[in-house]
Amino acid sequence: MTIKPDLSVPIPDRLDRVHFVGVGGAGMSGIARLFLARGATVSGSDRGRNANTDVLGDLGATIAIGHDSSHVGDVDAVVVTSALWPDNPELAEARRRGIPVLHRSQALKALIGGDRLVSVAGAHGKTTSTGMIATALEGLGADPSFVNGGVIADLGVSSRIGRGDLFVVEADESDGSFLLYDTAVALITNVDADHLDHYGSPEAFDAAFVAFADAARERAVISADDAGAQRVAARITRTPITTFGESEVADVRVTDITTDGGAACTVTAGGESARMRLRIPGRHNAVNATGAVAVLLALGFGLADSAAAVARFGGSGRRFELKGIVDGVSVYDDYAHHPTEVAAALDAARTVVGDGRILAVHQPHLYSRTKAFAGEFASVLESRADHTVVLDVDGAREDPVPDVTGELVSSRFSEATAVDYVPDWQAAADRVAAIARPGDFVITLGCGSVYRIVPQILTALGAREGAAPLHR
C-alpha cells in the first residue's frame, strides 16, 4: 500500500534546499529541474539510475541510487509522490526530524507562485495537449514556464522556467492533487474512469473533475465529444465553458480530418476557420490540437496564429516515439496504458503502416487496472493489432494480486493465435523478431518499464540473418 498525499501540510515560505524521493520519475525530475533553475540546492534519490537522474546530476543535483535515511541532509522540505511506500527510510527520516514532507504538487504550486496557470487534465491526452500548448506559446513569443509528463520534442525538455507570466502544467488527477492548483484556464481532454484504486467509484472520479473545472478562475475548456467530459460540464456552475471537438455543437469545432501521415484538419471558432496540418499522426491528435487551440483562444490569441503555432508541435517522449528501424521493421514506443489510449495509438499506427502489419507489445500496468480492464484491453488489441505479445504486469505502487498476470489479458483474446503471453523479456523480444517482416510496425505499449525492452527488440531484429543496420 502506497502513501496518500497530505495536501494540508503547510508549504514553507523558503524552499532553498529540497530533497526529492523518487527523483527519476518524469514528473518529479521535471519539478526538480525547475528548482535547480531557480537556484535551489537539490538532492534526490531513486531505486535506479535513468536518463532523468543523469541529466539532473549534470545540472548540479546530488543524486543517490537507492533509498537510505542518510540521503536526507539539511533541507527545507522533502518532496514525495503518491507512489512512495510508507516504510521508505527517507520518508521516515524526514518525519522523525520534523522536516516538512510535501507532495510533488505542493512543490510545483510553490514554483508557480502568482503566474497565470493553464492546467491540463484528463484520463488521456494530457501530455500531448500540454506539449502542444507549451510549444505554441513559445512560438507565439509568450516564453511560458511549463511542466510536462514527457520531453517536448521541439523544446528538448519536459520542464522549463520561462520569462513570461504563463505557466502550463500537466495536472495529475490520479491522486486528486490537481485540485491543489490555482488554475486560470482548465483544459479537460476527457473523463474516462480510471484510478479507481484512489477514488473508489466512477462517480467520485467525475466529482473531482467537476471541482477542478469549477475552480478555474477564467475558463474551463472541455471536450464536446467525450461523454464523461459532458457529464462534468453539465454540473459546472461557476466557471465559463468553451467546448471543443467534432461535435456540431462544439464552440471550437474540428472538421475535415485526414490521417494520411501527419493528421490535418480544419478548426472553426466564432465564424472563422483555419486549416492545420500536424507533424504527428492520428485522428485523436487532431482533436487534441483543437483543444489546445481552444485554450490559446481563451488566453487571448487569434485563431489563425493559434492554429499555426499548435501545428508546429513535433511530439513528446514516449508518445508514438520512433526508436529505430531495422531490416525494414519500424519500432515505436508509446505510453498508452488504458484501453482508450491503446486504441488511439493503434489507430494512429494504422494510418502510417501502409501495407505492413502492426505488432503490439503490451505491458499491463497496475494489478487493479489489469483486473478491471482485461477484457477491454484484449478486445482493443485483437481488433486493432495484427499480433500482440503480452508481458507480465508492472505493478508499480501496488502489491501483487493472486492470479492477476499478463495472461489475464491474453486469455481474453477470442483467437488464440493472435496473441502470445511471454513474461520473459528476452523471449518476448525474440518472438517479435521471429514474426516481424520488412514493412511491419512494432509498438510497445504501457506506462511502466516496457520502453526498456525496445533495445532488446532492436538487437533481436538486427541479429536476424541478412538484417539491415539500425537507423532512426
C-alpha angles and dihedrals in degrees: 000000000000128000124271114226117252100214091178092075107115114248109235117245090233125044101176096136118037133174121202121204107205093017094164095071120107096248098037095048091051092053091045089053090056093051088053090050089053090054099256124146106246131195129170148165139211137176092249142014119257139158092280094054091046093052093047090051090052089051092055106269120136105237126192124190112221128020122275134152090238090069091071106088132172098314138154093226144357114226120210141172131226088252091072121111116236092237094057105138094222092052089048091049092051091051092046091054095042094244111157110257109211128190111234090251089060091051089050091048089056090053094048093055111162098341120131101261130213110193119194117202137166141112091262138018098030098124094046093045092047090049091049093052095045093047092047094048089050090052091048091056097250094123094210130194113234146175117200134177092237140028111277104229098217094045096040096222140072094225140021142167110236131192095239128088096245121098122188121196137178097232115215115225095176094095101018094256092126086078090068098072127093094231124192099184120020122198119199111190095183142325108229111161111258138138090048088156085074103032100036096213142031088245092059090047090054092047091056091055091048089054091046094052096040090055094057108114098211114018146337116223108203136178114257091197102054115085093211093051090051091051087056094045091054090060099048111110108166111036126071111243133218115189125205138185143073095308115116089232095053115123090217105034131192120207140160094041116184123184105193098134108315111025119252129193148153120250120202128190131159093357093305126108136198131185119229127195109190127208091222129066133239139075089244090060091055086057092045089051090052090054089051090051089050090055092050090051089052088053091055104261123134124254099244094047092044094050092048092049095049091048089063092067110120102192140267134265114276091012108110088321120175108227101176149317121236125177090346093307114123117211119202133177126212134180094221110140105155124068092248092052093046090052092051093048093049092045088053090049090053091058093058105031095080111187093348129099130251115236112190125201106197126192110189112223123216124004092241093053093044092051092047098044107027092117093047092049091050093048094049095045094046095047097045108030125061091219134002133205111198120204126197123280121281098218094189107174096001132091115241117272118215114256093005105122136128087276088071087069098040092049090060093063111110091214111051093197090063094067143043124198104211114166093178108084098210090049089049092052090048090050091053091049091048095056101032120100133183112293094029124129118222117194128182113211129199145075095239128071098308092113087071091069091062095086089050091052092048091048092048091050091049092051092062114108111269094007117162120240120271118267136169 
